[in-house]
Amino acid sequence: MINHTSEKSTNSEPSAWMAARNNFCKKSLGIIPKLTQILNHTCQVTMIKELTEMSFD
């Protein structure tokens, strides 16, 4: 036998979850370019450090 009360609660939850997730995704997409810039910068810095250390050896 199926419990109808649990079905109703799950039916109302996805819409709220979807709205929260969509809002989070929009915010995340705004942050991603900044994170990408930081990561690219960090990678470049570490590469330069490794290259300079290699050239000094």
C-alpha positions in Angstrom: 0.0 0.0 0.0 1.3 3.5 -0.9 1.5 6.3 1.6 -0.2 9.3 0.0 1.1 11.9 2.5 4.7 11.2 1.6 3.8 11.5 -2.1 2.3 14.9 -1.6 5.3 16.2 0.3 7.7 15.0 -2.4 5.6 16.6 -5.1 5.8 20.0 -3.5 9.6 19.7 -2.8 11.0 19.4 -6.3 9.7 22.8 -7.4 11.3 24.6 -4.4 14.5 22.5 -4.9 14.6 23.4 -8.6 14.2 27.1 -7.8 17.0 26.9 -5.2 19.2 24.9 -7.6 18.6 27.3 -10.5 19.4 30.3 -8.3 22.6 28.6 -7.1 23.6 27.7 -10.6 23.2 31.3 -11.8 25.3 32.5 -8.9 27.9 29.8 -9.5 28.1 30.7 -13.2 29.0 34.3 -12.1 31.7 33.0 -9.9 33.2 30.5 -12.4 34.9 33.0 -14.6 36.6 34.6 -11.6 37.7 31.1 -10.4 39.0 30.3 -13.8 41.0 33.5 -13.9 42.5 32.8 -10.5 43.3 29.2 -11.4 44.9 30.3 -14.7 46.9 32.9 -12.9 48.0 30.4 -10.2 49.0 27.8 -12.9 51.0 30.4 -14.8 52.8 31.5 -11.6 53.6 27.9 -10.6 54.9 27.2 -14.1 57.1 30.3 -14.1 58.4 29.3 -10.7 59.2 25.8 -11.9 60.9 27.2 -15.0 63.0 29.7 -13.1 64.0 27.0 -10.6 65.0 24.7 -13.4 67.0 27.4 -15.2 68.9 28.2 -11.9 69.8 24.5 -11.4 
